[in-house]
Amino acid sequence: MKETRYSLRALARLLAYPDADLRADLAPLIAAIDEEEAVPAPRRAELRALAAELKRLDPLEVEARFVETFDRGRSTSLHLFEHVHGDSRDRGPAMVDLVQTYEKAGLFLGPEELPDHLCVVLEFASTQPPGLAKAFLGEMAHILNAIFSGLLKRESPYAAVIAAVLELSGQKAQAVAIQADEAIDDAWAEPEAFDGCSTKGQAGPGEAQPIHIVRKKPAGASERATA
């Protein structure tokens, strides 16, 4: 099995905020991916095109596009549990479980790092043997395909990065049905007290609060992209 360590780290870096430091690192990041040859050649060409665009465009435009792509709309959020738990109470226990997975493997996060951010997930996967990294990322393929689909819908070149992650997990990047993003004002609106909580992913008073992480639905399930 091919080594994927540097490819995973490079892909994590490509998904970071495109400040001046990142733009200066684009050439060695692409070179690391090319040298390892774990990502298929056609996808590597797309990653080179993304890097070229990040260098060609005005820095302010590059940064504004990144914020618009990943911070304004849940369908393209890089926080994986946003796609599983939304803002429900289930997200907290899921985060704790993921932190414990990291710590058992010897990875300890800083106080400002959220464990479900894809950059952190990829950094962790890069510390694991190729087979374990592949299996770990494969468990998230349904979420990654949802993000990939959201990026395709926006015609974002960042879709190539998510597709590369999927291919390193042994999965195929494919478009799936996704829910339309809420308007920003609606997404940040506070639910009425003791009312409407279930529509935001939170159970109402007296209802059960499950704490398990929701896994991929079986093939043929009616709603494929929200799990």
N, C-alpha and C positions, 0 to 999 in steps of 0.2 A: 504494500500500500504506500502511495506517495506521501512524502512529508508535506504537511500543510501549515506548519507553524508560522512561517513568515507571511504566507498569503493571508491567513486569518488576521494577523496583526496589521497588515497593510490595509485590508478591507475595513477593519475597525477604524483605522486612521482616516480613510477616505470618507467615512460617515461622520467625522468630527466637524465642528464648526470651522468653516474655511477661512480662517484668519491668515495673516501674512506668514506665520510659521508653517502652517499646513501647505500653503501654496508653494513655499520654498522647498518643501519635502516631496512634492508630487513625482518628480523624476525618479528618485530612489525608491519610492513606494511602488511605482509601476515596474521598475527594474526587478524588485524583489519578487513580485508576482510572476513576472516573465521567467525569472531564473528557476523558480520552483516548479513551474509548469503543471501545477495541480489544477488550476482553473483552465477550462477548455480554451483553445486558441481564439475562436470567434468571440468569446466573452472578454478575453483579454484585449481584443481590439476595441471593444466598446468601452472598456475601462480607460484605455489610452485616449479615446475620444472625450470622455468625461474630464480627464486630467487636462487635456488641451483646452477645453472650454473654460475650465476654472482659471486657467492661466491667461486666456485670451480676453475674457470679459473684464469690465471694470470691477475692482475689488468690492466696492459698495453694492453693486448689482449682484455679485456672487453671494455676498453675505445675506442680502435681502431675500434672494431666491431660496437660500437654505432655510431661513426662518419661515418663509411662507410655505415651503414644502413640508417641513417636519414639525413645526410648532403651531400651525394653524389648521387643525383638522385631525380628528382621531384616526382616520383611515390610514394615514401615513406616519403616525407616531412611531418613534423608535423605542418607546417604552413598551415592551412586549405585553405586559399584563394589562395595558390599556385595552388591548384587543380581546382579552379574555374576561377581565373583571370590571373594566371601566373604572368608575369611581366608587365601586361598592366596597363594603367592609371586607370582602374576601381577599382583596388585594394585599392587605397587611400581612396575614398569615402566609400567603404565597411568597411575599418578599422575604419573610423570615426563613422559610424553607430554602429559598435560593441562596441566601447568605450562608446558611449552615452547610449547603452543598459546597460552596466556595471554600469555607473555612476548613472543612474536612480535607480538602485537597491542598490546603496551605496557602490559600489566597485570601487576604484580608483587605477589605475596601476602606477607603478614606471616608470620613463623615459626610462628604459632599457627593459621594458616588451612589447612585441608585442601582441595585443589582439587576433590575430587569431591563436596563438600557442596552440596546443591541451592541454598542461598542464595548461595554463591560462583558457581556456574554461572549463576544468573539475573543476578547483578551483572555478570558478564562479558558475557552476552548483551545486556544493556542498553546496553553500550558499542558494539555493532555496528549497522550499518544494518539496518533491519527485515527485509529479505530474507535477509541472512546470519544474523541472530538466529533467524529462523523455521527455516531449514535446520539450524542447529546444534542447536536444541532438538528438532527433528523426528527427529534421529538417536537421541535418547534416549527416544522415545515409548514403546517397549516397556517400559523400566524405569519410566517415569512411570505407565503404566497398571497395572503391578504394585503400585506404592505406592498409587495411587488405589484399587485393589481391596482392599488391606489396610486402608485407612482406611474404606472402605465396610463391610467386615466388622466393624470395630469401631464402626460407626455414629458416626464422628468428623466433626464439621463441617469439619475441615481438608481433607476430601476436595474441597471446593469450590475450595481454593487450587490443588491439583494439577490439577484439571479445567480451571481457568482457564489454567494453564501449557500444558496440552495443546492447548487451543483456540488459544492464541497461536502454537503451533508448527504450526498447520494440521491438527491431528489431532483425532480424536474421543475423548473420555473414555469408556472402556468397561471393564466388569468382565471380568477374565480369571481363569483358575484360578491359584491361588497355593499354595505349599507351606505347611503348618502351621508356625508358629514353634516352635523348640526351647524347652524350658524353660530359664530363665536359667542354672541350675546346669549343664545339659548344654552350653549354648552356650559357657560359659567353661571347661569341663573341658579339661585338657591331654591330648592324645592320648598313648597309650603310646609309649615310645621305639621307633623303627624299626617301628612297627606302627600300622595304622589311619589313616595319614595321608591316603590317598585319599578316605576318607569325609568329610574336612574340606576337600576341595578341593585338597589337596597330594598330589603324586605320591610314591610310596614310593621307596626307594633303587633306583637304576638305571633309573628310569622317566624319560621325557622331560618337561621342564618348559617348556611353551609360554609365550611372553611376549606374544602378541598379545591385543588387546582383543576379546572375543567380541561379535559384532554380533547383531542380531535374527535369529531363525531364520526360514526361508522359511515362507510360508503353508502350513498343513496339518501343520506339525511337531507331534509328539505332546506336547511339553512347551512351552507357550507363555509361561508367566509367569516362568520362572526365568532367562531370558536377559536 
